[in-house]
């Protein structure tokens, strides 16, 4: 089976040059990844971005999403990957858990997120500076 990454990036500080540069770099990287790894499908899966009839492995949503759409994304996600390097409580992981009604998604959580102390028994904790650890955690989460 193939994996699709859904990244929701809510626009912020678009007038700051560094943020614009980061968005431009992200757009380019997403395009390169999707160009290299998109898979062919017999039919277009509704709601999934495609490139020339192929399903793109990175679904990059650069926009605000309302709570209903966000909860729907959380519910269909097999895994939530929170890689904060400096963070407060981080409500994303708590929203993900609350949205898992009747499903069994895995949570990978940065040890630097404030919620890590509360969720250490139910989340896979990672150091986001350690690439190998993140890869291992993703493999573990996707094969649980």
C-alpha positions as CSV (number, residue, x, y, z in Angstrom):
1,X,0.0,0.0,0.0
2,X,1.0,3.6,-0.6
3,X,1.2,6.3,2.0
4,X,-0.2,9.8,1.4
5,X,0.9,12.7,3.6
6,X,-1.6,15.4,4.2
7,X,0.0,18.7,5.3
8,X,-2.3,21.5,6.4
9,X,-0.5,24.8,6.5
10,X,-2.6,27.7,7.6
11,X,-1.4,30.9,5.9
12,X,0.3,33.2,8.4
13,X,2.5,36.4,8.2
14,X,2.5,36.3,4.4
15,X,4.0,39.7,4.2
16,X,7.2,38.6,6.0
17,X,9.9,37.8,3.4
18,X,11.2,34.7,5.4
19,X,7.7,33.2,5.5
20,X,7.2,33.8,1.7
21,X,10.6,32.2,1.0
22,X,9.7,29.2,3.2
23,X,6.4,28.8,1.4
24,X,8.1,29.0,-2.0
25,X,10.7,26.3,-0.9
26,X,7.9,24.1,0.4
27,X,5.9,24.5,-2.8
28,X,8.9,23.5,-4.9
29,X,9.7,20.5,-2.7
30,X,6.1,19.2,-2.7
31,X,6.1,19.5,-6.5
32,X,9.4,17.6,-6.8
33,X,8.2,14.8,-4.5
34,X,4.8,14.5,-6.2
35,X,6.5,14.5,-9.6
36,X,8.9,11.7,-8.6
37,X,6.5,9.5,-6.6
38,X,3.0,10.0,-7.8
39,X,1.3,6.7,-8.6
40,X,-1.0,5.9,-11.5
41,X,-4.7,5.1,-10.7
42,X,-7.3,3.7,-13.0
43,X,-9.8,6.1,-11.6
44,X,-9.3,9.5,-9.9
45,X,-10.0,9.2,-6.2
46,X,-12.4,12.1,-5.5
47,X,-10.8,14.8,-3.3
48,X,-7.3,13.6,-3.9
49,X,-5.0,15.9,-5.9
50,X,-3.6,14.4,-9.0
51,X,-0.8,15.2,-11.4
52,X,-1.6,14.0,-15.0
53,X,-4.0,11.3,-13.7
54,X,-1.6,10.1,-11.0
55,X,-2.3,10.3,-7.2
56,X,0.1,12.7,-5.6
57,X,1.7,11.4,-2.4
58,X,1.8,14.8,-0.7
59,X,-1.5,16.6,-0.3
60,X,-0.4,20.1,0.7
61,X,-3.3,22.3,1.8
62,X,-2.1,25.9,2.1
63,X,-5.3,27.3,3.5
64,X,-7.5,27.5,6.6
65,X,-9.7,24.5,7.2
66,X,-12.9,24.6,9.2
67,X,-13.3,22.4,12.2
68,X,-15.5,19.9,10.4
69,X,-13.0,19.4,7.6
70,X,-10.1,19.2,10.1
71,X,-11.9,16.6,12.2
72,X,-12.7,14.6,9.0
73,X,-9.0,14.7,8.1
74,X,-8.0,13.5,11.6
75,X,-10.6,10.7,11.5
76,X,-9.2,9.2,8.2
77,X,-5.6,9.6,9.2
78,X,-3.8,6.5,10.2
79,X,-1.2,8.6,12.0
80,X,-0.7,12.1,13.3
81,X,2.9,13.3,13.1
82,X,3.7,16.3,15.4
83,X,7.4,17.3,15.1
84,X,7.5,20.5,17.0
85,X,11.0,21.6,18.0
86,X,9.8,24.2,20.5
87,X,6.2,24.2,21.6
88,X,3.6,25.0,24.2
89,X,0.8,22.5,24.8
90,X,0.1,21.8,21.1
91,X,-3.5,21.2,20.7
92,X,-3.1,19.4,17.3
93,X,-2.3,16.1,19.1
94,X,-5.2,16.5,21.5
95,X,-7.6,17.3,18.6
96,X,-6.4,14.2,16.8
97,X,-7.0,12.0,19.8
98,X,-10.5,13.5,20.3
99,X,-11.4,12.9,16.7
100,X,-10.5,9.2,16.8
101,X,-14.0,8.0,17.7
102,X,-14.1,4.3,16.9
103,X,-10.8,4.4,15.0
104,X,-7.2,3.5,16.0
105,X,-4.9,6.1,14.7
106,X,-1.3,6.4,16.0
107,X,0.2,9.5,17.4
108,X,3.9,10.4,16.9
109,X,4.7,13.3,19.1
110,X,7.8,15.4,19.6
111,X,9.3,15.1,23.0
112,X,9.5,18.9,23.0
113,X,5.7,19.4,22.7
114,X,4.1,20.4,26.0
115,X,1.6,17.6,25.6
116,X,4.4,15.0,25.5
117,X,4.4,14.8,29.3
118,X,0.7,14.1,29.4
119,X,0.6,11.7,26.5
120,X,3.9,9.8,26.9
121,X,2.1,6.5,27.6
122,X,-0.1,6.6,24.5
123,X,2.1,8.3,22.0
124,X,5.3,7.4,20.2
125,X,7.7,10.1,21.4
126,X,10.5,11.2,19.1
127,X,13.3,13.7,19.0
128,X,12.5,15.7,15.8
129,X,16.2,16.4,15.3
130,X,16.9,12.7,15.0
131,X,15.9,11.7,11.4
132,X,16.4,7.9,12.0
133,X,14.2,8.0,15.1
134,X,11.5,9.7,13.1
135,X,11.7,7.2,10.3
136,X,11.5,4.3,12.8
137,X,8.5,5.9,14.5
138,X,6.7,6.4,11.2
139,X,7.3,2.7,10.3
140,X,6.1,1.6,13.7
141,X,3.0,3.8,13.5
142,X,2.1,2.7,10.0
143,X,2.5,-1.0,10.8
144,X,0.6,-1.1,14.1
